[in-house]
Amino acid sequence: MPSTAAYDLQRTFDVEVAALVGAVFTVPQLVALFVEGPFLIWAERWPRERLLVGGLLGMALATLLCALAPGVWGVALGCTVYFPASGVACGIAQAALMDSDPARREQRMAEWAMAGWAGDLITPMLLAASSELGLGWRGAFVAVAASLCLAGAAVLRVELPTAAADVDEDESDLALRQKLALLFGERRLLWWLCGVTLCSLLDEIFAVFAGIWIWEAAGPVAVATTLTAFTAGGVAGLLVTKPLLHRFSSRAVLLTSCVGCTATFVGWLCWGAGALGFAAMFVCGLFVALQYPIAQAAAYRALPGRSTLVAAAGSLFGGLELLIPLLLGWVVDGFGVVVGLSVLLLQPVGLFFIALLVRVPK
């Protein structure tokens, strides 16, 4: 919500873009980096229902703080509460989803990703509807807070899978240091978490750099067409993920998606803003959509029965996602946008070699 409403927040509070980005993204992400992962590790044995409800209510409080903010510092406070609360809620929900159907983790992750796409599509519509009703961005934030409270009430009626179901009782009270040793001693888990981190490259970062490049070459309409084609391809990819995984192994699907993604991305760099470029973006988006669900599911499979710990480890890897935009910005400033876009090929190439060299856990 804060990212989609950024233009309205800037106009309301009359702040520089850098200050707004720092308040809405940088500071909250740094706080979440140091809070979210350690908390999930420490609270692994807590009842998941309580953790999930607490995270959802924390998110509701945060969005309400944003809605009532008298200045940009109030939005910063709300976002600083929101990021770790969202990390806890999403981490617990994803871990419970993985434990609810261990044999079909990839399919469940595809559904998770589809829900994320749906949220991305609903957010601008909610902001537009709130604006039409004369409530502005604040009304949209209040609506989100109310929805989160309703979601928390619904969770109380649901019994979530128990954490660490297949772990011996003697291991149930592992100290924090022992849990960290367990996490970082599992090399397959670390490799697949690196793969999950790579999946952030052809996402929002790509949209920023692609927009800059296409805008300079062909203007705003071409930018919208390019990103819409990529998004439409992503939705199509998620729709075909489950049928593909039903017929082929997850490793084969991932390897094929990496090859296809690399080829179509290079084609787009060659063709740019044109019919062939738009078609390449659609197919590239389709291949990209297959990668995150499989990589994330493989990470959960690497440490069966400890899904909450895997979610916590993923949060600890969030620091890399903070550094990536800065490093890519340096590449673009020094060598140009096309070189920066080419660096994004690290996602399919890196995932290809991880899938080739690291066994996908059963």
Disulfide bonds with the S-S distance in Angstrom:
none
